[in-house]
Amino acid sequence: MAKEKKTKYVLLGFLLTESLSGYQLGRLIREATSHFWQESDASIYPTLKILAEEGLVSVEEAFVGRRRKEIFTITAQGREAFLGWFKREPEPDIHREEFLLKLFFTDDKTEAEMQKHREEKLAKMRAALKLFEETEKMLIKELPHKPYWLETLRIGLAHVELDIALLTQQIERRRQC
């Protein structure tokens, strides 16, 4: 049996509280869930079309100046579909991380390159940590009515902090060799 795509539930979840355009949905996904869930614009727009065809969202045209926008609103049927999905037990995640794959296959011939990968990843993780900390402050101040957004962010923050600690240890150990 093919694994069910969750894109529709991500979109329906964001539409539970307000009507949004495809652009707004994409931006929200990038800003609010990128530390644990990503969707590309290439999957968002076709899925919105399917949701409309299935009657899970309604579509209304709006104009910003001369620019046409489609605004999506969840329907009662869409809420029912979302809640049905929400009640089901989550499927097990399949974790894929290229960095860990390369680390797994590192040997004495590739160790120097792996050390560069570690240092690059550490720099990216430190930048991500700063962004997460800024986002945490914003959520506390501006979105106190979204406590579960804060909880998911804090889990992401803990993952980043752990990655930083482990990478720092690895880099230091390899430098001592």
N, CA and C of each residue as an Amber inpcrd file, in Angstrom:
protein
   531
   0.8400000  -1.1810000   0.0000000   0.0000000   0.0000000   0.0000000
   0.8850000   1.2440000   0.0000000   0.5770000   2.1910000  -0.8780000
   1.3510000   3.4190000  -0.9830000   1.1560000   4.2800000   0.2570000
   2.2380000   4.9240000   0.6480000   2.1910000   5.7940000   1.8250000
   1.3860000   7.0490000   1.4770000   0.4650000   7.4010000   2.3540000
  -0.3920000   8.5600000   2.1290000   0.4110000   9.8540000   2.2440000
   0.2250000  10.7580000   1.2810000   0.8890000  12.0520000   1.3300000
   0.1860000  12.9380000   2.3470000   0.9730000  13.6160000   3.1360000
   0.4290000  14.4360000   4.2220000   0.2840000  15.9050000   3.8480000
   0.6820000  16.2900000   2.6490000   0.6120000  17.6930000   2.2340000
  -0.7780000  18.2620000   2.4450000  -1.8030000  17.4880000   2.1120000
  -3.1630000  18.0110000   2.2470000  -3.5090000  18.3300000   3.6930000
  -2.9930000  17.5510000   4.6370000  -3.2930000  17.7970000   6.0420000
  -2.5260000  19.0030000   6.5820000  -1.3270000  19.2190000   6.0680000
  -0.5770000  20.4200000   6.4410000  -1.3730000  21.6530000   6.0140000
  -1.8350000  21.6370000   4.7670000  -2.5890000  22.7770000   4.2400000
  -3.9070000  22.9660000   4.9890000  -4.6280000  21.8750000   5.2010000
  -5.8910000  21.9690000   5.9400000  -5.6520000  22.4700000   7.3640000
  -4.5780000  22.0290000   7.9790000  -4.2660000  22.4680000   9.3390000
  -4.0700000  23.9700000   9.4240000  -3.3390000  24.5390000   8.4710000
  -3.1530000  25.9880000   8.4700000  -4.4430000  26.7270000   8.1450000
  -5.2970000  26.0990000   7.3560000  -6.5610000  26.7430000   6.9810000
  -7.6320000  26.6280000   8.0700000  -7.3710000  25.8730000   9.1240000
  -8.3530000  25.7320000  10.2030000  -8.7140000  27.0650000  10.8420000
  -7.7560000  27.9810000  10.9150000  -7.9960000  29.2290000  11.6420000
  -8.1900000  30.4510000  10.7610000  -7.7470000  30.3800000   9.4980000
  -7.9450000  31.5330000   8.6210000  -7.8240000  31.1270000   7.1550000
  -8.4490000  31.9120000   6.3020000  -8.3600000  31.7080000   4.8610000
  -7.0400000  32.2900000   4.3780000  -6.3820000  31.5780000   3.4710000
  -5.0520000  31.9900000   3.0220000  -4.8780000  31.7300000   1.5360000
  -3.9500000  32.4520000   0.9330000  -3.5710000  32.1860000  -0.4530000
  -2.5100000  31.0890000  -0.4650000  -2.2420000  30.5560000  -1.6300000
  -1.1890000  29.5510000  -1.7650000   0.1610000  30.1170000  -1.3470000
   0.4170000  31.3670000  -1.7280000   1.6690000  32.0180000  -1.3500000
   1.7920000  32.1080000   0.1690000   0.7230000  32.5300000   0.8240000
   0.7390000  32.6540000   2.2870000   0.9560000  31.2940000   2.9480000
   0.3190000  30.2680000   2.4130000   0.5080000  28.9220000   2.9550000
   1.9670000  28.4810000   2.8340000   2.5610000  28.7080000   1.6710000
   3.9640000  28.3530000   1.4670000   4.8760000  29.0800000   2.4390000
   4.6220000  30.3820000   2.6210000   5.4330000  31.1720000   3.5450000
   5.2850000  30.6590000   4.9780000   4.0520000  30.3710000   5.3820000
   3.8230000  29.8550000   6.7370000   4.5380000  28.5270000   6.9660000
   4.4760000  27.6560000   5.9920000   5.1450000  26.3580000   6.1190000
   6.6480000  26.5630000   6.2670000   7.2240000  27.4490000   5.4450000
   8.6690000  27.7130000   5.5420000   9.0330000  28.3170000   6.8920000
   8.1980000  29.2140000   7.3860000   8.5200000  29.9230000   8.6270000
   8.1640000  29.1310000   9.8850000   7.0740000  28.3900000   9.8580000
   6.5730000  27.7840000  11.0940000   6.9290000  26.3110000  11.2650000
   7.1000000  25.5790000  10.1910000   7.2890000  24.1330000  10.3450000
   8.5670000  23.5960000   9.7050000   9.3960000  24.4610000   9.1420000
  10.5460000  23.9610000   8.3830000  11.5340000  23.1540000   9.2150000
  11.5200000  23.3130000  10.5340000  12.4540000  22.5360000  11.3520000
  11.9940000  21.0920000  11.5490000  10.7670000  20.7850000  11.1220000
  10.3230000  19.3930000  11.2220000   9.4830000  18.9430000  10.0350000
   9.0260000  19.8870000   9.1990000   8.2000000  19.4950000   8.0510000
   8.3640000  20.5230000   6.9390000   8.6880000  20.0530000   5.7510000
   8.8260000  20.9380000   4.5980000   7.8770000  20.5210000   3.4900000
   7.4440000  21.4940000   2.7580000   6.6540000  21.2620000   1.5460000
   7.1600000  22.2430000   0.4920000   7.2350000  21.7990000  -0.7330000
   7.6610000  22.6860000  -1.8120000   6.4370000  23.3250000  -2.4590000
   6.6520000  24.4790000  -3.0890000   5.5630000  25.1120000  -3.8340000
   5.0260000  24.1650000  -4.8990000   5.9170000  23.3200000  -5.4260000
   5.5160000  22.3590000  -6.4560000   4.5290000  21.3250000  -5.9240000
   4.4680000  21.1340000  -4.6090000   3.4740000  20.2190000  -4.0520000
   2.2760000  20.9770000  -3.4710000   2.4930000  22.2140000  -3.0420000
   1.4130000  22.9880000  -2.4210000   0.3090000  23.3110000  -3.4170000
   0.6580000  23.8950000  -4.5450000  -0.3650000  24.3600000  -5.4800000
  -1.1950000  23.2320000  -6.1040000  -0.5740000  22.1380000  -6.5550000
  -1.4060000  21.0330000  -7.0670000  -2.3030000  20.4230000  -5.9870000
  -1.7930000  20.3800000  -4.7500000  -2.5980000  19.8190000  -3.6600000
  -3.7830000  20.7180000  -3.3530000  -3.5960000  22.0310000  -3.3940000
  -4.7180000  22.9510000  -3.1890000  -5.7970000  22.7320000  -4.2580000
  -5.3690000  22.5040000  -5.4870000  -6.3240000  22.2450000  -6.5700000
  -7.1190000  20.9610000  -6.2830000  -6.4110000  19.9230000  -5.8260000
  -7.0700000  18.6530000  -5.4980000  -8.0340000  18.8400000  -4.3270000
  -7.6160000  19.5870000  -3.3040000  -8.4860000  19.8420000  -2.1540000
  -9.7680000  20.5430000  -2.5930000  -9.6460000  21.4750000  -3.5220000
 -10.8290000  22.1820000  -4.0340000 -11.7240000  21.2090000  -4.8050000
 -11.1290000  20.3700000  -5.6390000 -11.9010000  19.3940000  -6.4130000
 -12.6310000  18.4120000  -5.4980000 -12.0070000  18.0690000  -4.3710000
 -12.6030000  17.1240000  -3.4250000 -13.5980000  17.8000000  -2.4790000
 -13.7320000  19.1200000  -2.5760000 -14.6670000  19.8450000  -1.7210000
 -14.1570000  20.0730000  -0.3040000 -12.8490000  19.9140000  -0.1000000
 -12.2820000  20.1000000   1.2310000 -11.9320000  21.5640000   1.5090000
 -11.7720000  22.3370000   0.4340000 -11.5890000  23.7820000   0.5500000
 -12.4420000  24.4560000  -0.5080000 -12.7990000  25.6990000  -0.2260000
 -13.4450000  26.5170000  -1.2510000 -12.4230000  27.5510000  -1.7030000
 -12.6110000  28.0590000  -2.9180000 -11.6670000  29.0080000  -3.4910000
 -12.4200000  30.2700000  -3.8820000 -11.8490000  31.3940000  -3.5040000
 -12.4300000  32.6860000  -3.8580000 -11.3410000  33.5300000  -4.4940000
 -11.6740000  34.1870000  -5.6040000 -10.6970000  35.0540000  -6.2490000
 -10.6870000  36.4090000  -5.5680000  -9.4910000  36.9510000  -5.4190000
  -9.3310000  38.2880000  -4.8590000  -8.2810000  38.9940000  -5.7100000
  -8.3230000  40.2990000  -5.7180000  -7.3490000  41.0650000  -6.4850000
  -6.5850000  41.9970000  -5.5540000  -5.2760000  41.9910000  -5.7250000
  -4.4130000  42.9390000  -5.0400000  -3.8400000  43.7940000  -6.1530000
  -4.4290000  44.9890000  -6.3130000  -4.1050000  45.7830000  -7.4850000
  -4.6560000  45.0600000  -8.7030000  -3.7960000  44.7930000  -9.6630000
  -4.2160000  44.0470000 -10.8610000  -3.9160000  42.5560000 -10.7260000
  -3.2530000  42.2130000  -9.6590000  -2.8360000  40.8220000  -9.4710000
  -3.9620000  39.9770000  -8.8800000  -4.2340000  38.8580000  -9.5490000
  -5.2810000  37.9370000  -9.1150000  -4.7040000  36.9520000  -8.1120000
  -5.4230000  36.7370000  -7.0210000  -5.0410000  35.7580000  -6.0010000
  -6.2010000  34.8180000  -5.7630000  -5.8810000  33.6040000  -5.4160000
  -6.9040000  32.6630000  -4.9810000  -6.7710000  32.5150000  -3.4780000
  -7.8790000  32.6930000  -2.7720000  -7.9070000  32.5600000  -1.3270000
  -8.6460000  31.2660000  -1.0040000  -8.0180000  30.4410000  -0.1760000
  -8.5710000  29.1300000   0.1530000  -9.1490000  29.1490000   1.5590000
 -10.3410000  28.5460000   1.6970000 -11.0180000  28.4470000   2.9860000
 -11.4070000  26.9880000   3.1960000 -11.1340000  26.4810000   4.3790000
 -11.4830000  25.0940000   4.6750000 -13.0050000  24.9740000   4.7600000
 -13.5390000  23.8700000   4.2630000 -14.9780000  23.5990000   4.3410000
 -15.2510000  22.6820000   5.5350000 -16.5230000  22.4600000   5.8240000
 -16.8870000  21.5260000   6.8970000 -16.3380000  20.1350000   6.5790000
 -16.4300000  19.7440000   5.3140000 -15.8860000  18.4490000   4.8910000
 -14.3690000  18.4100000   5.0820000 -13.7030000  19.5440000   4.8360000
 -12.2540000  19.6270000   5.0440000 -11.8890000  19.4940000   6.5060000
 -12.6740000  20.1400000   7.3850000 -12.4320000  20.0150000   8.8310000
 -12.5960000  18.5600000   9.2740000 -13.6170000  17.9120000   8.7330000
 -13.8750000  16.5100000   9.0720000 -12.7140000  15.6270000   8.6120000
 -12.2030000  15.8740000   7.4010000 -11.0670000  15.1030000   6.8820000
  -9.8300000  15.3330000   7.7440000  -9.5900000  16.5890000   8.1240000
  -8.4400000  16.9020000   8.9660000  -8.5440000  16.1860000  10.3090000
  -9.6960000  16.2690000  10.9450000  -9.8770000  15.6370000  12.2560000
  -9.7770000  14.1140000  12.1680000 -10.2610000  13.5460000  11.0660000
 -10.1200000  12.1000000  10.8620000  -8.6620000  11.6990000  10.7890000
  -7.8630000  12.4660000  10.0430000  -6.4200000  12.2060000   9.9650000
  -5.7730000  12.4060000  11.3340000  -6.1600000  13.4790000  12.0290000
  -5.5450000  13.8280000  13.3030000  -5.7380000  12.7300000  14.3490000
  -6.8670000  12.0700000  14.3020000  -7.1800000  11.0300000  15.2900000
  -6.3950000   9.7410000  15.0620000  -5.9260000   9.5250000  13.8320000
  -5.1660000   8.3010000  13.5330000  -3.7740000   8.3740000  14.1520000
  -3.2530000   7.2180000  14.5050000  -1.8880000   7.1480000  15.0280000
  -0.9090000   7.5940000  13.9420000   0.0930000   8.4230000  14.3010000
   1.0780000   8.8510000  13.2910000   1.8460000   7.6620000  12.7280000
   2.1160000   7.7170000  11.4290000   2.9340000   6.6820000  10.7970000
   4.3780000   6.8580000  11.2510000   5.1440000   5.7660000  11.2990000
   6.5620000   5.9090000  11.6760000   7.2920000   6.7610000  10.6340000
   8.1880000   7.5980000  11.1090000   8.9620000   8.4470000  10.2090000
  10.1310000   7.6680000   9.6310000  10.4590000   7.9770000   8.4140000
  11.6460000   7.4160000   7.7780000  12.6810000   8.5300000   7.7890000
  13.7210000   8.3240000   8.5640000  14.7470000   9.3490000   8.7240000
  15.8300000   9.1580000   7.6790000  16.1060000  10.2120000   6.9170000
  17.1700000  10.1890000   5.9240000  17.9960000  11.4490000   6.1200000
  19.2810000  11.2730000   6.3290000  20.1590000  12.4190000   6.5060000
  21.4720000  12.1170000   5.8120000  21.7470000  12.8370000   4.7390000
  22.9440000  12.5800000   3.9360000  24.2280000  12.7660000   4.7470000
  24.2430000  13.7540000   5.6340000  25.4260000  13.9610000   6.4680000
  25.7760000  12.6820000   7.2340000  24.7840000  12.0570000   7.8530000
  25.0350000  10.8220000   8.6170000  25.4430000   9.6700000   7.7050000
  24.9090000   9.6460000   6.5010000  25.3100000   8.6150000   5.5440000
  26.7920000   8.7600000   5.2050000  27.2200000  10.0080000   4.9670000
  28.6400000  10.2380000   4.6680000  29.5080000   9.9110000   5.8870000
  29.0570000  10.2980000   7.0710000  29.8040000   9.9810000   8.2860000
  29.9600000   8.4670000   8.4440000  28.8930000   7.7500000   8.1810000
  28.9070000   6.2870000   8.2920000  29.9820000   5.6770000   7.3910000
  30.1430000   6.2300000   6.1760000  31.0840000   5.6770000   5.2080000
  32.4700000   6.3350000   5.2490000  32.6980000   7.2050000   6.2150000
  34.0030000   7.8650000   6.3290000  35.0840000   6.8460000   6.6880000
  36.2350000   7.0070000   6.0630000  37.4070000   6.2000000   6.4090000
  38.6220000   7.1140000   6.3920000  39.8210000   6.5380000   6.5320000
  41.0130000   7.3820000   6.6070000  41.2590000   8.1670000   5.3110000
  40.7330000   7.7220000   4.1910000  40.9130000   8.4340000   2.9220000
  39.9630000   9.6410000   2.8130000  38.8350000   9.5840000   3.5170000
  37.8290000  10.6480000   3.3930000  37.6660000  11.4730000   4.6740000
  38.4760000  11.1670000   5.6960000  38.3410000  11.8480000   6.9850000
  38.5160000  13.3650000   6.8690000  39.4890000  13.8300000   6.1090000
  39.7220000  15.2800000   5.9980000  38.4930000  15.9820000   5.4080000
  37.9070000  15.3670000   4.4090000  36.6950000  15.9500000   3.8010000
  35.5380000  15.9140000   4.7830000  35.4460000  14.8350000   5.5460000
  34.3680000  14.7280000   6.5420000  34.5220000  15.8010000   7.6080000
  35.7580000  16.1090000   7.9790000  35.9790000  17.1640000   8.9690000
  35.4710000  18.5040000   8.4350000  35.6580000  18.7630000   7.1630000
  35.1140000  19.9840000   6.5450000  33.5860000  19.9670000   6.6150000
  32.9920000  18.8080000   6.3150000  31.5260000  18.6840000   6.3870000
  31.0290000  18.9540000   7.8120000  31.7530000  18.4360000   8.8030000
  31.3720000  18.6820000  10.1960000  31.3800000  20.1700000  10.5130000
  32.4570000  20.8340000  10.1290000  32.6030000  22.2560000  10.4310000
  31.5400000  23.0910000   9.7090000  31.2440000  22.7360000   8.4490000
  30.1920000  23.4390000   7.7060000  28.8300000  23.2240000   8.3640000
  28.5670000  21.9910000   8.7520000  27.2900000  21.6940000   9.4000000
  27.1930000  22.4140000  10.7410000  28.2770000  22.4670000  11.4820000
  28.2780000  23.1590000  12.7640000  27.9520000  24.6390000  12.5740000
  28.5280000  25.2630000  11.5770000  28.2400000  26.6810000  11.3040000
  26.7610000  26.8740000  10.9630000  26.2160000  25.9730000  10.1620000
  24.7930000  26.0630000   9.7970000  23.9020000  25.8320000  11.0120000
  24.2860000  24.8950000  11.8630000  23.4800000  24.6090000  13.0550000
  23.5060000  25.7940000  14.0230000  24.6430000  26.4610000  14.1390000
  24.7220000  27.6510000  15.0010000  23.8370000  28.7670000  14.4650000
  23.8090000  28.9250000  13.1460000  22.9220000  29.9310000  12.5370000
  21.4600000  29.5580000  12.7660000  21.1560000  28.2740000  12.6320000
  19.7820000  27.8040000  12.8710000  19.3840000  28.0380000  14.3210000
  20.3150000  27.8210000  15.2420000  20.0420000  28.0390000  16.6630000
  19.6480000  29.4890000  16.9170000  20.3720000  30.4160000  16.3200000
  20.0350000  31.8430000  16.4850000  18.6410000  32.1290000  15.9470000
  18.3350000  31.5880000  14.7860000  17.0140000  31.7890000  14.1950000
  15.9210000  31.1970000  15.0830000  16.1400000  30.0000000  15.6010000
  15.1620000  29.3620000  16.4840000  14.9550000  30.1850000  17.7530000
  16.0480000  30.7160000  18.3040000  15.9310000  31.5250000  19.5210000
  15.1430000  32.8100000  19.2530000  15.3700000  33.4200000  18.0930000
  14.6060000  34.6170000  17.7200000  13.1320000  34.2720000  17.5140000
  12.8910000  33.1420000  16.8740000  11.5200000  32.7020000  16.6350000
  10.8230000  32.3960000  17.9460000  11.5410000  31.7950000  18.8860000
  10.9660000  31.4940000  20.1930000  10.5020000  32.7840000  20.8830000
  11.3340000  33.8120000  20.8540000  10.9670000  35.1010000  21.4610000
   9.7230000  35.6850000  20.7860000   9.6830000  35.6020000  19.4480000
   8.5430000  36.1230000  18.6990000   7.2650000  35.3720000  19.0430000
   7.3410000  34.0420000  19.1280000   6.1550000  33.2480000  19.4520000
   5.6240000  33.6010000  20.8400000   6.5090000  33.7480000  21.7950000
   6.1020000  34.0900000  23.1510000   5.4200000  35.4600000  23.1700000
   5.9900000  36.4030000  22.4520000   5.4870000  37.7800000  22.4640000
   4.2450000  37.9690000  21.5830000   4.2940000  37.4560000  20.3560000
   3.2670000  37.7860000  19.3670000   2.1990000  36.7160000  19.1640000
   2.4910000  35.4750000  19.4990000   1.5310000  34.3940000  19.2660000
   1.3170000  33.5390000  20.5140000   1.0010000  34.1570000  21.6410000
   0.8110000  33.3610000  22.8650000  -0.3690000  32.3930000  22.7590000
  -1.2670000  32.6280000  21.8020000  -2.4170000  31.7420000  21.6050000
  -2.0530000  30.4980000  20.7810000  -0.7580000  30.3530000  20.4390000
  -0.2830000  29.1860000  19.6890000   0.7600000  28.4200000  20.5200000
   0.3780000  27.9050000  21.7030000   1.3700000  27.2480000  22.5690000
   1.9870000  25.9990000  21.9500000   1.2770000  25.3240000  21.0480000
   1.8280000  24.1090000  20.4570000   2.8590000  24.4310000  19.3800000
   2.7630000  25.6080000  18.7780000   3.8130000  26.0500000  17.8660000
   5.1030000  26.2070000  18.6650000   4.9810000  26.7830000  19.8660000
   6.1420000  26.9780000  20.7310000   6.7150000  25.6290000  21.1680000
   5.8580000  24.6820000  21.4980000   6.3360000  23.3550000  21.9040000
   7.1210000  22.6700000  20.7890000   6.6050000  22.7290000  19.5530000
   7.3230000  22.0860000  18.4450000   8.6370000  22.8120000  18.1770000
   8.6370000  24.1350000  18.2880000   9.8690000  24.8850000  18.0910000
  10.9030000  24.4880000  19.1450000  10.4810000  24.3360000  20.3780000
  11.4170000  23.9890000  21.4520000  11.9970000  22.5840000  21.2580000
  11.2320000  21.6890000  20.6880000  11.7830000  20.3740000  20.3530000
  12.8500000  20.5320000  19.2760000  12.5470000  21.3410000  18.2530000
  13.5380000  21.6210000  17.2150000  14.7800000  22.2760000  17.7910000
  14.5870000  23.1930000  18.7220000  15.6980000  23.8710000  19.3850000
  16.5750000  22.8610000  20.1250000  15.9520000  21.9380000  20.8200000
  16.7030000  20.9030000  21.5490000  17.4990000  20.0310000  20.5820000
  16.9230000  19.7050000  19.4350000  17.6390000  18.9090000  18.4290000
  18.8680000  19.6590000  17.9400000  18.6910000  20.9440000  17.6650000
  19.8100000  21.7530000  17.1680000  20.8980000  21.8550000  18.2320000
  20.5040000  22.0910000  19.4730000  21.4940000  22.1790000  20.5530000
  22.2600000  20.8610000  20.7000000  21.5620000  19.7380000  20.5910000
  22.2250000  18.4380000  20.6690000  23.1830000  18.2500000  19.4960000
  22.7320000  18.5800000  18.2890000  23.6030000  18.4710000  17.1140000
  24.8600000  19.3150000  17.2940000  24.7020000  20.5370000  17.8090000
  25.8590000  21.4190000  18.0210000  26.8320000  20.7840000  19.0180000
  26.3060000  20.2730000  20.1080000  27.1680000  19.6590000  21.1220000
  27.9150000  18.4480000  20.5550000  27.2070000  17.5850000  19.8330000
  27.8420000  16.3830000  19.2770000  28.8690000  16.7220000  18.2070000
  28.5240000  17.6650000  17.3230000  29.4660000  18.0680000  16.2820000
  30.7140000  18.7040000  16.8840000  30.5220000  19.5330000  17.9010000
  31.6590000  20.1690000  18.5630000  32.5750000  19.1090000  19.1650000
  32.0020000  18.1010000  19.8180000  32.7950000  17.0060000  20.3920000
  33.5540000  16.2460000  19.3040000  32.8610000  15.9380000  18.1990000
  33.5050000  15.1990000  17.1090000  34.6670000  15.9830000  16.5280000
  34.4410000  17.2540000  16.2830000  35.4890000  18.0930000  15.6880000
  36.7090000  18.1450000  16.6070000  36.4630000  18.3430000  17.8910000
  37.5760000  18.4100000  18.8480000  38.3100000  17.0780000  18.9370000
  37.5910000  15.9660000  18.9730000  38.2310000  14.6450000  19.0160000
  39.1000000  14.4100000  17.7940000  38.5910000  14.7680000  16.6160000
  39.3380000  14.5310000  15.3730000  40.5700000  15.4250000  15.3110000
  40.4790000  16.6320000  15.8570000  41.6440000  17.5370000  15.8850000
  42.7470000  16.9890000  16.7810000  42.3640000  16.2580000  17.8140000
  43.3410000  15.7050000  18.7490000  44.0490000  14.4610000  18.2010000
  43.4660000  13.8790000  17.1570000  44.0620000  12.6550000  16.5620000
  45.2660000  12.9740000  15.6950000
